[in-house]
Amino acid sequence: MNLGFPEMIFLFLLALIIFGPKKMPEIGRQIGRALNEFKRASNEFKAQIESEINQLELQEHQILPPSQPPAGSVPVAQGSAPALQAEPVLAHTSESEPSPARPEQAALPESSVVEGPNA
């Protein structure tokens, strides 16, 4: 509903003829109060919806307690780093030459290499 200036003048003159010059200020105040009340109610409704959404988001993102480790796993002491597991070295490679696929294995001392579960 797009009212231009000529339409607004026409509606003002029509209201002036229907209600008279004495009632127009009172009608204007009533319309202003009604619009203000409507705006206040819509802002309260919007704030209530936003607070409900925020509560739902907080409930979604609550920190859950730690879960139990899977059966058969080795517990790790709190504050320590988990042990690194190296992949088993193929039988045809010697200890003196690094594996071309994993050169970082050659740099690890033998005491730091952890054997796999089948060792």
Protein Blocks (a to p, Z undefined) as FASTA:
>chain_A
ZZdfklmmmmmmmmmmmnopmlmmmmmmmmmmmmmmmmmmmmmmmmmmmmmmmmmmmmmm
pccddddddehiacddehiacddddddddfkbcfkbccfklmmlmmpcfklpccdfkZZ
